[in-house]
Amino acid sequence: MRLTLRLIENLKQLLRGESIPYSALPKSLVEPFVEEGLISIAYQGTRRCVIARNADALAGALPQYNEALKDLDAAERLLTEDSSRAAQAAISGNSKTSNKRAMPGFIVNSYHRIDCMLCGQPFAMEPAEGSAIYIANWQFFIPPVSTLIIGIENTENFLRIREQKKLFEDCMKKGESEILFVSRYAFSFDLMNWLASIPNRYVHFGDFDLAGIGIFLNQFKPHVGERGSFLIPSDIESRIKQGSRKRYDDQYQKYSNLTTTDETLNHLISLIHKYRRTYDQEGYIISNSQR
């Protein structure tokens, strides 16, 4: 993939929330972007366009395709200020794009053995503390129907599940005998597509801020429907009172009108606006490890 000033400007437009023509991106980018759920296809009359589903997720994924895309402004300056063939080759030589992602799938974890199926064979999942298991052939990964699925956004929370055991077990309902923890890999939508294919109940554990709630509503809820809910601890109001004012202020303009038909989740949104503060999910690691 050859980087050009036009390509960089098109990517900047996507990150600003603007739509661009489908043909404005090279095929080696637009197809995997659509497949991974990073951009959506829309129509303006008869013209096919694309728009970012989540600008933050798209920005985080760009360096996977070309290291220079980690900083679009820097790439633009290099192309503008140094038009030599050597500079062009150097910046284009960082391309990692292929027709198929090298690492499909997602990561799973648990603090007890779960007897699953993988590629038609029994698969006893029992990761040691401090580790997790990577599921590549996710289309053929089947947990027991009695398993509660909890998705964790933060890596530290995901790897230290034993220190939050009481918090998670409070989420279980009658008929659920074990918990499988999942975490998406490299901003792909494989995890969401897998969740849509299984009947298990899903609980989303993210940061208690407007952006975290937005991720659940926009990226996960459409795939899990009524089977999905957002993890809201019983003590969340007291924690939000002591949370981050800056994070709230930074997110307010973009998410000030965030609403949902879920009354429980709307109450959480109201608490965030009431105290004008947010709370990071990592706080529950410290709390539970001290008990």
TORKOL-4160 file (C-alpha; in steps of 0.2 Angstrom, whole numbers, padded with zeros to 4 digits, m for minus):
291
<pt num="1" X="0000" Y="0000" Z="0000"/>
<pt num="2" X="0007" Y="0017" Z="m0006"/>
<pt num="3" X="0004" Y="0031" Z="0006"/>
<pt num="4" X="m0001" Y="0048" Z="m0002"/>
<pt num="5" X="m0007" Y="0064" Z="0004"/>
<pt num="6" X="m0024" Y="0061" Z="m0003"/>
<pt num="7" X="m0025" Y="0044" Z="0007"/>
<pt num="8" X="m0020" Y="0053" Z="0023"/>
<pt num="9" X="m0033" Y="0067" Z="0021"/>
<pt num="10" X="m0046" Y="0054" Z="0018"/>
<pt num="11" X="m0042" Y="0045" Z="0034"/>
<pt num="12" X="m0042" Y="0061" Z="0043"/>
<pt num="13" X="m0060" Y="0064" Z="0037"/>
<pt num="14" X="m0065" Y="0047" Z="0043"/>
<pt num="15" X="m0058" Y="0051" Z="0060"/>
<pt num="16" X="m0067" Y="0067" Z="0061"/>
<pt num="17" X="m0083" Y="0058" Z="0058"/>
<pt num="18" X="m0086" Y="0063" Z="0040"/>
<pt num="19" X="m0091" Y="0051" Z="0026"/>
<pt num="20" X="m0080" Y="0048" Z="0011"/>
<pt num="21" X="m0083" Y="0039" Z="m0006"/>
<pt num="22" X="m0080" Y="0020" Z="m0005"/>
<pt num="23" X="m0067" Y="0022" Z="m0019"/>
<pt num="24" X="m0057" Y="0035" Z="m0009"/>
<pt num="25" X="m0048" Y="0021" Z="0000"/>
<pt num="26" X="m0038" Y="0007" Z="m0008"/>
<pt num="27" X="m0046" Y="m0010" Z="m0008"/>
<pt num="28" X="m0032" Y="m0017" Z="0003"/>
<pt num="29" X="m0039" Y="m0005" Z="0017"/>
<pt num="30" X="m0058" Y="m0003" Z="0014"/>
<pt num="31" X="m0062" Y="m0022" Z="0013"/>
<pt num="32" X="m0053" Y="m0027" Z="0030"/>
<pt num="33" X="m0060" Y="m0011" Z="0038"/>
<pt num="34" X="m0078" Y="m0016" Z="0033"/>
<pt num="35" X="m0075" Y="m0034" Z="0038"/>
<pt num="36" X="m0068" Y="m0029" Z="0055"/>
<pt num="37" X="m0083" Y="m0017" Z="0058"/>
<pt num="38" X="m0071" Y="m0002" Z="0059"/>
<pt num="39" X="m0081" Y="0007" Z="0045"/>
<pt num="40" X="m0099" Y="0006" Z="0039"/>
<pt num="41" X="m0105" Y="0007" Z="0021"/>
<pt num="42" X="m0119" Y="0020" Z="0018"/>
<pt num="43" X="m0127" Y="0027" Z="0002"/>
<pt num="44" X="m0129" Y="0045" Z="m0003"/>
<pt num="45" X="m0141" Y="0044" Z="m0017"/>
<pt num="46" X="m0133" Y="0031" Z="m0029"/>
<pt num="47" X="m0115" Y="0034" Z="m0022"/>
<pt num="48" X="m0108" Y="0022" Z="m0010"/>
<pt num="49" X="m0099" Y="0030" Z="0005"/>
<pt num="50" X="m0090" Y="0024" Z="0021"/>
<pt num="51" X="m0090" Y="0031" Z="0038"/>
<pt num="52" X="m0081" Y="0026" Z="0054"/>
<pt num="53" X="m0091" Y="0017" Z="0066"/>
<pt num="54" X="m0080" Y="0022" Z="0080"/>
<pt num="55" X="m0066" Y="0034" Z="0077"/>
<pt num="56" X="m0056" Y="0029" Z="0092"/>
<pt num="57" X="m0056" Y="0011" Z="0087"/>
<pt num="58" X="m0051" Y="0015" Z="0069"/>
<pt num="59" X="m0037" Y="0026" Z="0075"/>
<pt num="60" X="m0030" Y="0012" Z="0086"/>
<pt num="61" X="m0031" Y="0000" Z="0072"/>
<pt num="62" X="m0023" Y="0010" Z="0058"/>
<pt num="63" X="m0004" Y="0006" Z="0063"/>
<pt num="64" X="m0008" Y="m0013" Z="0061"/>
<pt num="65" X="m0009" Y="m0009" Z="0042"/>
<pt num="66" X="0005" Y="0003" Z="0041"/>
<pt num="67" X="0016" Y="0009" Z="0055"/>
<pt num="68" X="0017" Y="0027" Z="0048"/>
<pt num="69" X="m0002" Y="0028" Z="0051"/>
<pt num="70" X="0001" Y="0029" Z="0070"/>
<pt num="71" X="0003" Y="0048" Z="0067"/>
<pt num="72" X="m0006" Y="0055" Z="0052"/>
<pt num="73" X="0001" Y="0072" Z="0055"/>
<pt num="74" X="0019" Y="0066" Z="0055"/>
<pt num="75" X="0016" Y="0056" Z="0039"/>
<pt num="76" X="0008" Y="0071" Z="0031"/>
<pt num="77" X="0023" Y="0081" Z="0035"/>
<pt num="78" X="0036" Y="0068" Z="0029"/>
<pt num="79" X="0027" Y="0067" Z="0012"/>
<pt num="80" X="0025" Y="0086" Z="0011"/>
<pt num="81" X="0043" Y="0091" Z="0016"/>
<pt num="82" X="0053" Y="0077" Z="0008"/>
<pt num="83" X="0046" Y="0071" Z="m0009"/>
<pt num="84" X="0062" Y="0061" Z="m0012"/>
<pt num="85" X="0060" Y="0043" Z="m0019"/>
<pt num="86" X="0069" Y="0037" Z="m0003"/>
<pt num="87" X="0057" Y="0045" Z="0008"/>
<pt num="88" X="0042" Y="0038" Z="m0002"/>
<pt num="89" X="0049" Y="0021" Z="m0001"/>
<pt num="90" X="0053" Y="0022" Z="0017"/>
<pt num="91" X="0036" Y="0027" Z="0022"/>
<pt num="92" X="0027" Y="0015" Z="0011"/>
<pt num="93" X="0039" Y="0001" Z="0016"/>
<pt num="94" X="0030" Y="0000" Z="0033"/>
<pt num="95" X="0015" Y="m0008" Z="0026"/>
<pt num="96" X="0008" Y="m0023" Z="0035"/>
<pt num="97" X="m0008" Y="m0025" Z="0024"/>
<pt num="98" X="m0013" Y="m0042" Z="0018"/>
<pt num="99" X="m0029" Y="m0049" Z="0011"/>
<pt num="100" X="m0032" Y="m0058" Z="0027"/>
<pt num="101" X="m0029" Y="m0053" Z="0045"/>
<pt num="102" X="m0015" Y="m0063" Z="0052"/>
<pt num="103" X="m0023" Y="m0064" Z="0069"/>
<pt num="104" X="m0041" Y="m0067" Z="0069"/>
<pt num="105" X="m0051" Y="m0071" Z="0085"/>
<pt num="106" X="m0051" Y="m0065" Z="0103"/>
<pt num="107" X="m0044" Y="m0070" Z="0120"/>
<pt num="108" X="m0053" Y="m0080" Z="0134"/>
<pt num="109" X="m0050" Y="m0082" Z="0152"/>
<pt num="110" X="m0057" Y="m0091" Z="0168"/>
<pt num="111" X="m0053" Y="m0095" Z="0186"/>
<pt num="112" X="m0060" Y="m0113" Z="0185"/>
<pt num="113" X="m0060" Y="m0127" Z="0172"/>
<pt num="114" X="m0073" Y="m0125" Z="0158"/>
<pt num="115" X="m0077" Y="m0139" Z="0147"/>
<pt num="116" X="m0079" Y="m0132" Z="0129"/>
<pt num="117" X="m0079" Y="m0138" Z="0111"/>
<pt num="118" X="m0066" Y="m0131" Z="0099"/>
<pt num="119" X="m0066" Y="m0137" Z="0081"/>
<pt num="120" X="m0078" Y="m0151" Z="0085"/>
<pt num="121" X="m0067" Y="m0158" Z="0099"/>
<pt num="122" X="m0068" Y="m0157" Z="0118"/>
<pt num="123" X="m0058" Y="m0143" Z="0124"/>
<pt num="124" X="m0054" Y="m0141" Z="0143"/>
<pt num="125" X="m0051" Y="m0123" Z="0146"/>
<pt num="126" X="m0041" Y="m0120" Z="0162"/>
<pt num="127" X="m0029" Y="m0105" Z="0161"/>
<pt num="128" X="m0016" Y="m0103" Z="0175"/>
<pt num="129" X="m0017" Y="m0087" Z="0185"/>
<pt num="130" X="m0008" Y="m0073" Z="0175"/>
<pt num="131" X="m0012" Y="m0081" Z="0158"/>
<pt num="132" X="m0026" Y="m0082" Z="0146"/>
<pt num="133" X="m0030" Y="m0092" Z="0130"/>
<pt num="134" X="m0031" Y="m0085" Z="0112"/>
<pt num="135" X="m0045" Y="m0093" Z="0102"/>
<pt num="136" X="m0041" Y="m0091" Z="0083"/>
<pt num="137" X="m0054" Y="m0103" Z="0076"/>
<pt num="138" X="m0068" Y="m0093" Z="0085"/>
<pt num="139" X="m0082" Y="m0099" Z="0073"/>
<pt num="140" X="m0079" Y="m0116" Z="0080"/>
<pt num="141" X="m0078" Y="m0112" Z="0099"/>
<pt num="142" X="m0093" Y="m0117" Z="0109"/>
<pt num="143" X="m0095" Y="m0115" Z="0128"/>
<pt num="144" X="m0108" Y="m0124" Z="0138"/>
<pt num="145" X="m0125" Y="m0115" Z="0138"/>
<pt num="146" X="m0124" Y="m0114" Z="0157"/>
<pt num="147" X="m0109" Y="m0102" Z="0155"/>
<pt num="148" X="m0111" Y="m0083" Z="0158"/>
<pt num="149" X="m0100" Y="m0073" Z="0146"/>
<pt num="150" X="m0092" Y="m0057" Z="0154"/>
<pt num="151" X="m0083" Y="m0046" Z="0142"/>
<pt num="152" X="m0069" Y="m0035" Z="0149"/>
<pt num="153" X="m0062" Y="m0020" Z="0141"/>
<pt num="154" X="m0047" Y="m0017" Z="0151"/>
<pt num="155" X="m0032" Y="m0029" Z="0150"/>
<pt num="156" X="m0027" Y="m0027" Z="0168"/>
<pt num="157" X="m0044" Y="m0032" Z="0174"/>
<pt num="158" X="m0045" Y="m0046" Z="0162"/>
<pt num="159" X="m0028" Y="m0054" Z="0168"/>
<pt num="160" X="m0033" Y="m0051" Z="0186"/>
<pt num="161" X="m0050" Y="m0059" Z="0187"/>
<pt num="162" X="m0047" Y="m0068" Z="0203"/>
<pt num="163" X="m0045" Y="m0052" Z="0212"/>
<pt num="164" X="m0063" Y="m0047" Z="0207"/>
<pt num="165" X="m0071" Y="m0064" Z="0209"/>
<pt num="166" X="m0085" Y="m0057" Z="0221"/>
<pt num="167" X="m0090" Y="m0044" Z="0209"/>
<pt num="168" X="m0092" Y="m0056" Z="0195"/>
<pt num="169" X="m0101" Y="m0069" Z="0204"/>
<pt num="170" X="m0114" Y="m0057" Z="0209"/>
<pt num="171" X="m0118" Y="m0056" Z="0191"/>
<pt num="172" X="m0123" Y="m0074" Z="0189"/>
<pt num="173" X="m0141" Y="m0080" Z="0188"/>
<pt num="174" X="m0150" Y="m0096" Z="0192"/>
<pt num="175" X="m0144" Y="m0109" Z="0180"/>
<pt num="176" X="m0127" Y="m0102" Z="0176"/>
<pt num="177" X="m0113" Y="m0113" Z="0183"/>
<pt num="178" X="m0097" Y="m0105" Z="0177"/>
<pt num="179" X="m0090" Y="m0088" Z="0170"/>
<pt num="180" X="m0080" Y="m0086" Z="0154"/>
<pt num="181" X="m0071" Y="m0070" Z="0152"/>
<pt num="182" X="m0068" Y="m0063" Z="0135"/>
<pt num="183" X="m0058" Y="m0049" Z="0128"/>
<pt num="184" X="m0057" Y="m0043" Z="0110"/>
<pt num="185" X="m0041" Y="m0043" Z="0100"/>
<pt num="186" X="m0034" Y="m0028" Z="0090"/>
<pt num="187" X="m0051" Y="m0019" Z="0089"/>
<pt num="188" X="m0058" Y="m0033" Z="0078"/>
<pt num="189" X="m0077" Y="m0038" Z="0077"/>
<pt num="190" X="m0074" Y="m0056" Z="0079"/>
<pt num="191" X="m0079" Y="m0056" Z="0097"/>
<pt num="192" X="m0095" Y="m0047" Z="0093"/>
<pt num="193" X="m0099" Y="m0059" Z="0079"/>
<pt num="194" X="m0096" Y="m0074" Z="0090"/>
<pt num="195" X="m0107" Y="m0067" Z="0104"/>
<pt num="196" X="m0121" Y="m0066" Z="0091"/>
<pt num="197" X="m0119" Y="m0084" Z="0086"/>
<pt num="198" X="m0121" Y="m0091" Z="0104"/>
<pt num="199" X="m0136" Y="m0091" Z="0116"/>
<pt num="200" X="m0127" Y="m0087" Z="0132"/>
<pt num="201" X="m0130" Y="m0072" Z="0142"/>
<pt num="202" X="m0118" Y="m0058" Z="0140"/>
<pt num="203" X="m0112" Y="m0045" Z="0153"/>
<pt num="204" X="m0101" Y="m0030" Z="0148"/>
<pt num="205" X="m0088" Y="m0024" Z="0160"/>
<pt num="206" X="m0080" Y="m0007" Z="0155"/>
<pt num="207" X="m0076" Y="0009" Z="0162"/>
<pt num="208" X="m0090" Y="0019" Z="0170"/>
<pt num="209" X="m0090" Y="0034" Z="0159"/>
<pt num="210" X="m0100" Y="0039" Z="0144"/>
<pt num="211" X="m0087" Y="0033" Z="0131"/>
<pt num="212" X="m0088" Y="0015" Z="0139"/>
<pt num="213" X="m0106" Y="0015" Z="0139"/>
<pt num="214" X="m0106" Y="0021" Z="0121"/>
<pt num="215" X="m0095" Y="0006" Z="0116"/>
<pt num="216" X="m0107" Y="m0006" Z="0124"/>
<pt num="217" X="m0122" Y="0001" Z="0116"/>
<pt num="218" X="m0115" Y="0004" Z="0098"/>
<pt num="219" X="m0103" Y="m0011" Z="0096"/>
<pt num="220" X="m0109" Y="m0025" Z="0108"/>
<pt num="221" X="m0128" Y="m0022" Z="0111"/>
<pt num="222" X="m0133" Y="m0024" Z="0092"/>
<pt num="223" X="m0125" Y="m0041" Z="0093"/>
<pt num="224" X="m0132" Y="m0048" Z="0109"/>
<pt num="225" X="m0149" Y="m0039" Z="0110"/>
<pt num="226" X="m0159" Y="m0043" Z="0126"/>
<pt num="227" X="m0145" Y="m0056" Z="0131"/>
<pt num="228" X="m0133" Y="m0042" Z="0135"/>
<pt num="229" X="m0132" Y="m0030" Z="0149"/>
<pt num="230" X="m0119" Y="m0018" Z="0157"/>
<pt num="231" X="m0111" Y="m0023" Z="0173"/>
<pt num="232" X="m0116" Y="m0010" Z="0186"/>
<pt num="233" X="m0109" Y="m0014" Z="0204"/>
<pt num="234" X="m0120" Y="m0010" Z="0219"/>
<pt num="235" X="m0108" Y="0003" Z="0225"/>
<pt num="236" X="m0105" Y="0013" Z="0209"/>
<pt num="237" X="m0113" Y="0029" Z="0215"/>
<pt num="238" X="m0101" Y="0031" Z="0229"/>
<pt num="239" X="m0086" Y="0027" Z="0218"/>
<pt num="240" X="m0092" Y="0039" Z="0204"/>
<pt num="241" X="m0093" Y="0053" Z="0217"/>
<pt num="242" X="m0074" Y="0051" Z="0219"/>
<pt num="243" X="m0070" Y="0049" Z="0201"/>
<pt num="244" X="m0062" Y="0059" Z="0187"/>
<pt num="245" X="m0069" Y="0076" Z="0183"/>
<pt num="246" X="m0057" Y="0078" Z="0168"/>
<pt num="247" X="m0063" Y="0062" Z="0159"/>
<pt num="248" X="m0081" Y="0068" Z="0161"/>
<pt num="249" X="m0077" Y="0085" Z="0154"/>
<pt num="250" X="m0067" Y="0078" Z="0139"/>
<pt num="251" X="m0081" Y="0066" Z="0134"/>
<pt num="252" X="m0096" Y="0077" Z="0137"/>
<pt num="253" X="m0097" Y="0086" Z="0120"/>
<pt num="254" X="m0097" Y="0070" Z="0111"/>
<pt num="255" X="m0108" Y="0060" Z="0122"/>
<pt num="256" X="m0119" Y="0073" Z="0130"/>
<pt num="257" X="m0135" Y="0066" Z="0122"/>
<pt num="258" X="m0131" Y="0047" Z="0125"/>
<pt num="259" X="m0147" Y="0038" Z="0130"/>
<pt num="260" X="m0154" Y="0021" Z="0130"/>
<pt num="261" X="m0171" Y="0012" Z="0133"/>
<pt num="262" X="m0162" Y="0002" Z="0147"/>
<pt num="263" X="m0168" Y="0010" Z="0163"/>
<pt num="264" X="m0154" Y="0003" Z="0173"/>
<pt num="265" X="m0141" Y="0009" Z="0161"/>
<pt num="266" X="m0150" Y="0026" Z="0160"/>
<pt num="267" X="m0148" Y="0027" Z="0179"/>
<pt num="268" X="m0129" Y="0025" Z="0177"/>
<pt num="269" X="m0129" Y="0039" Z="0164"/>
<pt num="270" X="m0139" Y="0050" Z="0175"/>
<pt num="271" X="m0126" Y="0047" Z="0190"/>
<pt num="272" X="m0112" Y="0052" Z="0178"/>
<pt num="273" X="m0120" Y="0068" Z="0174"/>
<pt num="274" X="m0126" Y="0071" Z="0191"/>
<pt num="275" X="m0108" Y="0071" Z="0199"/>
<pt num="276" X="m0100" Y="0076" Z="0182"/>
<pt num="277" X="m0087" Y="0062" Z="0186"/>
<pt num="278" X="m0082" Y="0045" Z="0179"/>
<pt num="279" X="m0074" Y="0030" Z="0186"/>
<pt num="280" X="m0061" Y="0018" Z="0179"/>
<pt num="281" X="m0065" Y="m0001" Z="0181"/>
<pt num="282" X="m0047" Y="m0004" Z="0187"/>
<pt num="283" X="m0053" Y="0003" Z="0204"/>
<pt num="284" X="m0062" Y="m0014" Z="0207"/>
<pt num="285" X="m0045" Y="m0023" Z="0207"/>
<pt num="286" X="m0038" Y="m0014" Z="0221"/>
<pt num="287" X="m0055" Y="m0015" Z="0231"/>
<pt num="288" X="m0056" Y="m0034" Z="0229"/>
<pt num="289" X="m0038" Y="m0038" Z="0232"/>
<pt num="290" X="m0039" Y="m0030" Z="0249"/>
<pt num="291" X="m0054" Y="m0040" Z="0255"/>
